[in-house]
Amino acid sequence: MGIRRRYVLAVLAALVVAGACGSGEDGDQSSTTTAGHDHDHEAMEGIALDDLDHPPTVEAVAESDGAGNVVVTVTLTGIELVPVNPPREHQPGQGHLHITVDGETVAMTSDAVHHLTGLADGHHEVAVRLSANDHRDYLFDGALIGDTAMVMVTGGTAPKTPDLVFAVEVADGTVVGGVQRFEATVGDLVEVSVTSDVDDELHLHAYDAIVHLHAGGIATLLVEVTIPGVFEAELHEAGYRIFELQVS
């Protein structure tokens, strides 16, 4: 496992639907379940570990049980996992895991084995990233420290059909046709397909939704919009907007 996350499929999906997954660990202070946008990560800068000769590593494996549930097993080096609760200040060498399913942050935990429940049938991207005690992401060489695994879920709930579908193409460092503003209504399930000629990470602000772009592939962001306003979606490494989402 390298220092950066592994991305194993060219076609990725981000399903941001509050309550789609559960931790199955009620009352455990080592874990917290979140709807995916309870923490304003864009307001916090990450913690760079570039000065370390041997930065922490993360490797994740996701296995389906055939009944709509997934067991996520994480192997780590170079970090001490400490409980999420009670909240505590940053201490070098300590942290916890943020787990996302299809771009939605569903849990924050200090457990190396985590159970996800209530998933819809189909392919899902399970991503694990390493965060400090104060929820700032650990970074190395500008990239999040974490890992990503794909899993095929069966025996779960039926997949949802989007209310609105949009498409964006990124080529030669720009958005083909210019940056568009897509309009939606609170409660809509919105699908945005992004084609890119470079590897990067797409981040939809406020919703804490993250999907990974691979050159020549299609990344699909599927988000149930619950927050009114105008939100930017930008490429993390390139640093520019590729679309806006207006929710009213």
N, C-alpha and C positions, 0 to 999 in steps of 0.2 A: 504493500500500500504506500503510495506517495504521500507527500505532505498535503497536496491539494485534494479536493474531492474527486472521486471517480464518477464519470457520467457514462452510463453503459448503453443508452439508447439514443438514437438521433431524434426520435419523435417522443416528446415529453408532454405530459398533461398536468395542468394545475387546477385542481378543483377546490375552490375556496368556499365552503359551505359550513357555516357555524354549526357545531354539533354533529358533524359527519363522523367523527371518531371520538372514542373515549379511551381513558387510560386503563380502566379496569382495576384501579388501585386507590379506591376511595379512602380518604383519611390518612394516607401515607404522606408525611411531611417531606419526604424526599422527592415527591412529584407534584406538579401543578398542571391541571388541564386548562387550556386557554382557547378562546374562540378565534385566535389568529391575528387580532389587531388590538390587543389590550396593551401592548407595549410599543411606544413610539421609537422604533429602532432608528429611524432616520434622524432623530434628534440626538443620537449618541454616536460618537466616533468609536471605531473598533480599537482594540489593543494590539499593536504590532509586536510580534515576537522575532523580528528579523535579526536581533542581536544574539539569539540562541543558536549554538552549534547543532543542537538536537531538539528541535521544537516538538511539541506534542503531535501525535498521530491518532487518527480515528479511522476505524474500519467497521462498517455496518453490514449486517446480513438480515434480510427480511424474509420470513417464511409464512405462507398462508396455511390455515388449518382446514380450509374447505368449507367453513361455516361463516364467512364474512369477517374473520378476524385475522390479525397478523401479529407474529412475535418478532420483535426487533432485538437483535443481539449485537452489542457494540463491544469491540475490542479497542483498548486505548493504551497509549504509552505517554509518559512524561507529564501526567496531570493527576491531581488528586480530586476526585469527585466529592463534593460536599452537598448536603441537603439544600434545596431551594428555600425552604422555610425553616426558621424565620429569615427575613431578608438580612443580608450582611454586606459589608464593604468588600471591595476588591482586594484580594490577597494573591500575589504572584504564585503561580504553581497550583492554584485551586480554581475550581469552576464546576459547571454542570452542563448538561446536554439540552439543546433545543431540538425537538423533533418536529418535522413538517411532513404532511402527506399531501402530495400534489400542490405544493406551494403554501398550504395553510399550516401555520404553527399550531399544533394540537397538544403539545405537552412540553414541559420543562422538568427535567428529572436528573437525579444523581444515580439512578439505577442503570446498570449496564444491560439489563434485560427489561424490555418494556412491551406491554400488550396493547394493541390497537384493536378496537371493536367497532362493529356497525359500519363497515366499509361497503361501498357499492361494488357490484361485480365489474370486472375489467382490470386493465393494467393500472397500477398506481406507482408513483415515484415517492419513495420514503427517503428523506434526507435528514441527516444528523449533523449538527454543527456544534462546535465547542464554544461555550460562553463563559465569561467571568462571573464571579459572584453577583456583580451588579448588572448582569444581563448584557454587557457589551460583548460583541463577538471578538474572539481571538483571530488574528490574521497572521499570515506568513507570506512574504513577497506579494502583498496586496490582495491575497486570496483568503477566503474563509477557510478555517481548518475544520474539516468534516469529511463526510462520505455520503454517497447516494447509492441506493439500491432500487431495482425495479422488482415488482411482485405482481403476480396475476391472482386476483381474488375471485373465488367462486363461493356460491352459497350465501352471498350477501344480499343487499337490497338492489333494486333495479336502478340502473344509471338514469340520471336526469337529462331531459332534453332542453337545450338552451333556448331562451326567448329571443335573443338577438345574437347575430353572428357577424363579425368583422374580420378583416384581413389586413396585415401590414407586411411590407417587404423592405428589408434593409440591404443596401448594396453600395459598395464603394464609399463607405463612411457616411451615407445619408439615407433618408427615408424616401423611397420612390413615391413621387407624387406629393411630397411634403407631409408635415406632421398634421394629422387629422384629429378632430375632437369628436369622439363617439358619444352619443346621447342615450341615456337609459333612465329608467324609473326605479325608485327604491323597491326592492323585491325581485327585480329581473335577474335571471341567470344569463350572464353575458359571456360569450365565447370570442376570444381574439386569437387568431392564428398568425404567427409571426414566422416569416421566412428570412433567413439571414445568410450572408456569405462569410461570416466570421463567428468564432466561438465567443460567447459572452453570457452575461447573466441579466435577465430582465426583472426589474423590480417595480411593482405597482405600489405607489406610495399610499399610506394610511391603511391599506388592507394587509400589509406585510406579506404580500404574495410574491413569490420568487419562482421563476422558471429558468431553465438553462437552455441557451441557444447553441446549436452545433452547426457549423458551416455546411450549407447544403441541405439541412434538415428543416423540419417544421416543428416549432414549439407552440403548444396550445394552452392559453390561459383561460380557465373557466372559473368565473367568479360570480357569486351571488352578491349583488350590490345592496348593502344595507346602510351605508353612510352617505348622506347627501353632500354634494360639493363637486369641485373640479379637481381631479387627481392626475398627476403625471406618471407615465410609465417610461422609465429610462434604462439605458444599458449601463451596467455598473462600471465596466472597464472603459468603454468608449466615452461615457460621461455625457451623453446627450439624450434628449427626449425622442421617443419614437411614436407616441400618441398620447392623447389626453382622454380621460373618461369623465363625462359630466353626468352626475346622478342627481335627479330632482324628484 
